Amino acid sequence: MPKRTRFTIWRPLATAAAAALMAMLLVPTTAQAGPGASGPRESTPVYSYDNAVREAVWVDTGLDLDRDGKHDRVAVDIVRPREAAAQGRKVPVIMDASPYYSCCGRGNESQKKTYDADGEVVQMPLFYDNYFVPRGYAVVGVDLAGTNRSDGCVDVGGRSDILSAKAVVDWLNGRGKAYTTRTGATKAKATWTNGRTGMIGKSWDGTIANGVAATGVEGLKTIVPISAISSWYDYYFQQGAPLYDSGPDWLSDYVDSPDARAKCAAVQQTLVDGAPRTGDWTPLWTERDYVKDARKVKASVFLIHGMQDLNVRMKHVGQWWDALAKNGVERKIWLSQTGHVDPFDFRRADWVKTLHRWFDHELLGYDNGIDREPTADIERHPDQWVTSQAWPPRGTGTTTLRPAKGAEAGVGTLGLNKGKGTETFTDDPQHSETDWAAHIDRATPDKAGFVTKPLTRDLRLSGSSEVTVTATPSTSTAHLSAVLVDLGPDTIRDYAASGEGISTLTDRTCWGASTSGDSACFKETKAKTADVDYTVVSRGWADLGNHASDRKGVPLTPGKAYTITLDLAATDHVVPAGHRLALIVAGTDKDLIDPPSTKPTLTLDLSRTNARVPLVGGAPAFARATAGTPTATPEAKRLDGVTSAPRPVHRIPEGGQ
């Protein structure tokens, strides 16, 4: 258990001499323990963190994006056990490649790298070095090209971002070049490592891990992407609908070092030209699509994401997970109720334990059984987790649910039988999914809602959904939103609040060893909850002008019917007995997509509109859950949900503004 403290930090685990003596007992990190073997099952803190080697090297990327006539070099800060090196033992590497080490900080407390007078790292953000270096790992923090102490330019998930991090993996495996200074000629070799590398990181950092894995680089054994992007197009658009009012050029400028800002105008212009606000797919997006290269992935993947993440949205999970599955990649997944939050801040003790076991298995080869445990951990209620042997579970079947007219306009039913007739709504950019769900049982002009009877049995959705809509617009532009909602009382994490489902406390707990300049003690958190009458389960958006192609939009002909299929985000959610499942189709989802240039009225053809939903047990499960004598349908009143937080002017794939 972690030690709790308000004012103090742990003393170093041991003196250098004591640690060196203990290290004699450590099994070499190259040992492989097969199933049933009597080898080690857990690395232990036998090395001195206080006496660890702290050094910096600059790795040659082979690129020259800043156009200064020299290869760009990226700064690599290293913390590794001194005793292992002295004994000739080669250690594996845990690597976090980030653009945030100087501009913005890492983690809940926005930690930045700090350095001593010799330029060696004093504080390496997050707990990884404090915890894992004493256990026989090196921890490496890479400044992406164009950030902090690195040369080059930030190109937001493109060749520079990915290849600058890949070059470090190559160097760790003896294939690349590095130098002891940013401009000098003295080479540095990674003789202290066996090259076995695991990449980890939240948001942009985790995105880099995805991208590097998609190159198939040798030596990268595992990645742990947290709230990470799998295709940059889907960060800025969905099927032509703009998710934010800015592009990658703004994001690049946000994290660029002063030196990069002075040299990288050409890269900035490339980002502007290659990412038009039309939402059309361009070669820039192809370069930044890692899903297409899932076949190249050789590393195992431990994926963590918040099911209510409205920054890096759950679409990134579904498409990446499915692509990895098709290619037989070893996978594990955690899905929380939070928004854009690190597991260290929503499930700390279990996270550290699980990550420790994962790296021990993947990088040290210890047979600790983690590969034989359930694939998925899912947060069903705040701090209440369940497991699933496979994800989605075996027996999950895509079920076609169909909307039908009800007794009142815009308040329809949802079931297995095809509906008839039409429903009409008018886009109101001032309203969002929370407004639509709050008035689901009332006719409102801005949405069409379709609701099941109260369920007599629990119904579990697991995976990605699709909603096919046939709509006739009144204008030449139209955006569509489709939302699945669980209607019924519950207590959930308040993902719309500033902490996106957590509150930060003042007490600290410690996870590893500390030095005077790098504390292993971090502020505790707890779940921030909200009592609600409904929960949005999954969402999807599209520009109706993209009806013929996800990659290119065209003007619409008013009065003409168009059919488009919207991809809804992956989820895992149980709609309990007594609750109802709703499908809402509407226009602009305020704060989640930008509005079109007009305010169209859209008429839905119900006979050609449906939702394909992944249900555990398939259509028979839905039929059973909607059969029998349900409880009375609730009266038509306003329902309460989470209160949407004000939208930041610009989002970055980390959180905040």
N, C-alpha and C positions, 0 to 999 in steps of 0.2 A: 504494500500500500504506500502511496506517496506521503511524504512528510508534510504537514500543514504548518504554515507559518505566516505571520503578518509582517514581520520586520527583518527577519534574518534569512540568509540563504545557507544551503548546505556547505559544509567544509569539503574540500577536495576528497575524493574517495580514499586516496592513499598517497603516501609519499612516493616519489619516483622509485626509490630503492625497494620499498615493499611491493609496489606494483610489478617491478621487474621480477621479483622472486615469485610472485603469484603467477605471472605470465608463463613461467616454466611449465605450469600445469595445464595450460590451454592447448587444446587440440589444434594443430595447424589448420588455417582457414581453407586450405586446399582439400581437406579431408572430405570424403563423400560417404555418407551413411545410407545404405540402401534399406528398403523396407524390412523390418524385423531385425535389423542390425543393432548391435549394442553401442553404437557410436553416440556422440553427444546429441542432446535434444534442445539445448538452449545455450546461447552465448552468455557469459557472465562478465560483470564489470571488474576485470582484473588489471586493466591498464590505467595509468595516471592521466587524467584529463588536464590537470594543471601543468604537467610536464610534456604535453603533446607537442609534436612538431607543427608549427604554424608557418606556412610559406605561401608565396604567390608565384605563379608562372604565367606567361602569356603564350597562348597557343595560336599557331599560324592557321588561319581558316582557308587559305588559298584564294580568297576573294579580295577585291579592291572596290568596295561599294562607295567609299568616300573619295575615290578617284585622286588619291595623293601619290600614285605611282608605286605604292608598296602594298604588300599583302596585309590585310587587316589582321590584327592580333586581338584575341579576347582574353580578358583577365580571369584567372582561375585561382580562387583562394582555397587553401587546403588545410584541414585539421586532421592529423593522423597520429596513431599511437607511436611514441618514440621507441618503446621497448621492443615492439614487433620488428621495427626496422633494424634495431641493433642486433636482434637474433636472426636476421635474414628471413623473417616470415613475411610473406606477401599478403596484403589485406585486400578485401573487396571495397568497393566505393559506393556510397550513397550520394547522389548528385542532384542538386536543385539549380537549374539554369533559369535565370529570372531577369526581367528588365527593371525590377522594382527595388533593387538593393540600395540605391541612393536617392531616387526621386520620391518614393512613396512608402517604402517599408513593407515588412512581411508580418503576417499574423495579426491577431486581434489587437496587439499593442504597437503595431506599425514599426517593428524593429528594423533598423538599418545596419549595414556593415559599419564597423568602426575599425580604425587602424592605429598601430603604434608609430613611433617616429621612423622606424625602418620600413614602413609600408606593409607590415604583416598584420593579418586580420586579428583583432582583439575580440570583437563580438561578431559571431556568425548568427544571423537571425534564426529564430525557432529553436526547438529542443533537439533537433536531430544530432548535432555534434555533441551536446552535453550527454546525451543518452547512449549513443552508438559508438563513439570513439573509445570509451572505456571497455566496450564489448568487442573490440577488435575490428572496427570498420574505420575507413577514412570517410570524411564528409567533405564534399567539394561544392563550393558555391560559385557558379559561373555567371559573370556579367554578360548578358547578351550583347552582341555587336551593337555599337552605338550608344551603350549605356555605361554609366559609372566610369570605370577605368579601362574600358575596352575601346578599340578602334572600330571603324566601320559605321554602318547605318542600320537603324531599325526598319525592317520592312514588313512588320506585323504578320508574322506567320509564314513568310516567304522563304526564299533560298538563304538569305542572310541569317535570319532567326534560326532556322533549322540546321543549316550546315555549320554555323558557328558553334552550336552545341554538339553536333555530331563530331566535329573536329576534335573536341575534348575526349569523347569516347574513343576515337581513333588513337589519340595520343596515349591514353591510359592503356591501350592495347598494343603499344609499340609501333603504330603505323603512322603517327603524325609527328610534327615538329613543334617544340615549345622552347621558350627562352626565359631567362631569369629576370629580364627587365622588358619593359614595353618596347624599347627601341634598340636594345643591345644585340650582340651576336653570340653571347654565351648560351649554349643549348642546355635545356633541362630535360632529363629523362625520368620517366615514371617507373623506376626500378623497384619501388616499394609496394607495387600493387600487382595482383594477379590478373587485373583487367576486368574482372567480373563486376559489372556496373548495374546499379538500380537507379532509375530516375524517378523523382517524386516532385510534386509541387501542386499548388492550388491555382486554378484559373489560368492565366497566361503561362505560368510555369508548367502546369500540368498539360497545357496545350502543346508546349515545346516537347514534352515527353511523348505525347501522341505522335507528333510530327517526326521526331527522331526515330521512334520505333517503326514508323511507316517507311523509313529508308532501308530497313533490314540490316542495319549496321551490326557487325559481329562484335560480341563482347557485351552488348546490352542485354542483360538477362531478364529484367523485369522492369515494368513501369507502374507507378501508382499515381494516376491522374485524378485530381480532386477538382470537381466543378470545372471541368476542362472542355475546351472547344474541340470538335472533331472536324469541322469544316467552317472556314471563316465566312463564307457566304451566308451561312445560317446564323452567324452572329449578327449580321447587319440586315438580312432580309429573310423572309420566308415566302417562297413561291411568288416572288415579285413584290410582296408587301414590305415596305420599309419598317424595320423595327426601331431604328434610331434616326435622328435627323443629322447625323454626321457620319463620316467614313473613316477608313483606316489612316488617312493622312493626319487627322486630328489626334488620333491615338499615338501615332509615331512621334509627333511633336511633343506630346505630353511626357513621354519617357526618355526622349533623346537627351544625351549629355550636351552641355554647352558646346563642346568641340564638334559633336555630330550635327547640331543645328547649323553650325557655320559651314559645314561641308556637304550636307546631304540634301540640298535643294532638288537635285535631279531625282533622287529616290522619292522625295515628297511628291514631286510632280507625277511620277509614275503611279503613285498610289491614287492621286486625284484622277488621272486619266483612265486608270484601269478599273475604277470602282464607281461608275456613273450612278447617280441617284435614281435612275430608271428602274433599278432592280434587275436588269438583264445580267445574265451570266457572261463573264468575260474570261480570257486566259488568266487574268490575275487570280480569279477565284479557283480555277482549275489547279494552279500551283499551290493553293492553300487548302486544298481538299485532301485530307488524310484518309478519308473513308475509301476512296478509290484504290488506295495502296495497301489496304488491310492484308492482302495476300502476301505482302513482303514481311509482315510482322513476325519476328522470331521470339520476341520477349513475351513473358507472361504479363497479364494485365490485372491489376487490382484497382477497380474503378469505384469512386465514391462521388455521390451527387445528391443534392437536395431536390426532392420532387417538386418543391415550390420555388425553385431557383428561377427568377424572372430576369436575371442578368445573362448568365450562360444557361439557356433553357434546356429542358429535358429532351428535346429533339436530338441534341448532340449525343445523348446516352443511347437512345434507341438505335440510331443508325450505325453508330460505332460498335455497339455490343453485337448487333446482328451480323455486321460484316466480319467481326472477329470470330464469331461462332461458325460462320460458313467456312472459315479457313482453319478451324481446329485449334485456335489459340487457347491456352490455359487461362481461365478467367475466374475472377471473384468480384462481387459487387456489394456495396452498402448503399442503401437508399434511405435517406432521412426525410423527416417532415419539414426540414428547414428550407430557407432560401440559400443564398450564396455563402455558406458557412463551412469552415474546416472541421473535420471530425474531432480534432483536438479540443474544439469548443462546444461540441454537442454530445460527445460520448468519450470523454478523455481517457479514463482508466482502461476501458476495453480497447480503445483505439491504440494506445501505446503498446499494450500487450499483444494485440493482433498484428500490428505492424512489425513488432519485434519478431514474432514467430514467422511472419511472411518473409522478411529479409533473411532470417536464419535459414529458412528452407530454400529460398531462391538463390541466395548469394553464398551461403556457407555449405549448402547441401545437407543440412540436418533433417533427418526423418522425424519431424515432430507432429506429423499427422494433419497439418493444416490443409494439405491438398486433398484429403479424404473427407473433409468436413463440408457442411452445406455450402452451396455456391453463394447464396444471397442472405444478407441480413437486412431486414426491412423494419423501419420504425412505424408501428401501427398506430400508436398513441404517443404523446410526449414521454420520452424516456422508457417506452415499452416496445421491446423489439421481438420480432419473430424471425425464424429462419426458413429458408426454402432450399430443398436439396438441389433443385435446378431452377434457373430463372430464364424466361417465365416457366412456371411449374409444368410438369408433364400433365397432359390432359387439358391444357388450355386450348380453346378453339375459337377461331374468329366467328363471331355471331353477327348477323345482319339485323339491325334494329331499324324499324321504319316509323317515320312520323305520320300522324294522321290528324285530321281536324277534330277539334273538341266542340263543346257547346258554345264557346266564346271565341271570337277572332283572336288568333295569336296565342291561344292557350290550348294546345293540342295534346295528343296522347302519343306514347312511344311503346311499340310492341313489335311482334314478329310479323304481323300482317301488313301488306302494302296499303298505304293510304291513297286517298283521292283528293282532287281539288287543289287549291292554292292557298298560300298565306303570304301576306305582304308586310314589309317593314321599310322604314326610312332611316338611312344612316344619320346618326346623331353623334358627332365626334366628341361631345361633352360627356358621353356616357360610356361605361365600361362593363366588364363582366360582372362586377359586384352590383351595379345598378340592375342589370338584367336578371341576375339570380335573386336579388332582393324582391323583385316584383314578378316572379315566375308564375304565380297563380292569377295574375291580373293582365288584362290586355293593355299593352303599352305600344306606342307607335314605332319604337326603335328596335324591336326584336320579335322573333318567333320562337316560342318555347314549346317543348314537347316532353311530357312527363309520364313515367310508368305509374301504375297503381302502387300503393305502399307494399313493400315486399313482405312475403311471409317467411323467407329464408335469407340468410346472408348471401351476397353476390360479390365475387372477387374479380376485379379487373386487373390484368397483369400483362404488360407489354404496350405496344403502340396501336393506336386506333386510326381509322380513316373516316372522313365524312365526305360523301359525294353529294353535291348540291347542283340542282338545275335551277338557274335563276335568270330572270329577265330584268335587265336594268333599265332605268329611265334616262340615264345619261351615258356619256362615253367613257367614264371611269367608275370603278367600284371596287372597294375592298370588302372582304368577307372575314368573319370570325366564326369559329365553331367551338363550343365549350361543352364539356361534360361536367355535370354537377351532382353531388350527393346532397339531397335535400333531407335534412334531419338534424337534430341537435347533437352537438359534439363539443369536446374541448380539444383544440389543436394548437400547434405552435403558431404564434402570431408572426407569420412570415412577411407580412406587410409592414411591420414595425421596423424601427431603425436597426435593430440587431438581427432582423430576419429570422427570428425564432429563438434567440438567446438574449439573456441579460448578463452583463459583465459585473462581477462582484469585486470586492476589495481584497478578500483573502487570497493568498497564493498557495499553490502546491508546487512541489519540486520534482523534476523528472530528469534525473541524472546528476552529474557533478557540475560545480560552478567554479569560476575564477572571479577575481575582483572586477574583471571587465566583461564577463559573460555569465549572467545568472541563469540557472536552470529552473527558476521559479517563476511561474506565470499566474496571472489572475484567473481565479476560478470563474465559472459561468454556471448559469442554470437556465432551464427552459422558460421562455417567455410565452405564455399561453393566452388564448382567447376563447371565450365561450361563443359558439356560433350556431346559427340555424341551418347553415349550408356550408359545403366545402367544394370549391372548384377542384376537380380531379385532373382534368387534362384540357389542353387548349391547342388550337391551330389557327393559322391565318393564311390568307392568300389574296393576291390581286386577281380579280376575275379576268383581267386582260391576259393572264397567263394560262387561260383555259386550255390552249392547244399545246403549251410547252411550259415546263417549270422554269426554263432558262430564258425565255423571251416573251415580253408582253406586247400586246397590240391594242389599239383603240377599240372600244366596244361600239356596236350599233344599237342605239336605243330601241327598245321594243323587240329585240331578238333574244331568244333563249340560249344560254350557254351552260355547259356542264363542266364542272371542275371537281377534282378530288383533293381535299385538304388533308395534309398529314398532321395528325395530332400527336402531342408529346407522349413519350412512354411514361408509364406510371405503374404503381402497384397499390391498389386501394380496395378495401372491403366496404361495400354499401350494406349496412346492417339491416336485418329484418326490421320492419317498421318504417324505414327510410324509403325515399323514392329516388330513382335515377332520372336525370333530366338531360336533354339535348337542347342547346340554345344555338340558333343561327342568327347572326346580326352583322352589322357593318363594322365601323371602326371601334376597336377595343382600346379605349382611352388609356394613354400612358404605356401601352404595350405595342401598338402599331401606330404609325402616322396616318392621317386621313387622306383620302384621294382629293383631287382638285375640285370635285363636285360633291353634292350631297344627294346621291341617288336614292330612289325608291326601288326596291327589288321585290319581285314576285317569285315565290318558290313554287315549283311544280312538285307536289308531295309524292306523286307516283314515281318520280325519278330522283328522289332524295332519300339517302339512308346513311346510317352509321355502322361501320364494321368494327366491332369492339371485341378485344381479346378477353374472353370470359373463361375462368377455370370451370371446366365442365361443359363449356360450349352452350349451344342453344337449348339443350335439355335442362341445364342448370337455370337458364333464364326462365324457361317455361315453368319449372317447379317453383321458382321464387315469386312468380307473378300469378300463380294459380291459388285456388283456395279462397278463403274469406279473409281479406286484409282488414287491417284496422281502418278506421274512418279516415278519409282524405282530409288533411288539415284545411282550415278555413283560409280564404284568400286574404292574407295580411302581409305586411312588409316583413321580410326575413332579415335577420342581422348576420353579417359576415365580418371578415377582417376589414379594417379601414385602410384604404390604399394610401401609402405614403406619397408625398409630393415627388414627382419625377425629377431626377437631376437633369441639369442642362445637357450634360454628356455622361454616358456610362463608360467605365473601363472594365475589362474582364478581371476584376479583383473585388470591386464593391466600392461604393461611395461615388464621389463626383470628381 
